[in-house]
Amino acid sequence: MIIDLTPVRDGTGPARLLDMVSGRSKAVFTTWLQAQTAAFRAGVETVAMDGFTGYKSAAAEALPEAVAVMDPFMTTSWLCRRGAPPGWWQHWEPS
């Protein structure tokens, strides 16, 4: 699932689904990125993803100027699995 979070970041609307891609590999994500226009790829500033290294490698190769970050759901899931104290998000201030 490839989603554009730009409207959420900008406060202009909900996230929008860009594509549903079958498979979970570096090759699948690389193929999808290469199928996009050069203008699309140049416009990508941040890539939010789960912790799979294949996605990070594909993004780094196809979008060298973009910053890779862990997506909010995966970050929350990761913190909760590692025993983050209840209510930790009430004290979090996004930058």
ABEGO torsion letter per residue (X at the ends): XBBBAAAAAAGAEBBBBABBBBEBBAAAAAAAAAABBAAAAAABABBBBBABAAAAAAAAAABAABBBBBBAAAAAAAAAAAGBBBGAAAABBBX
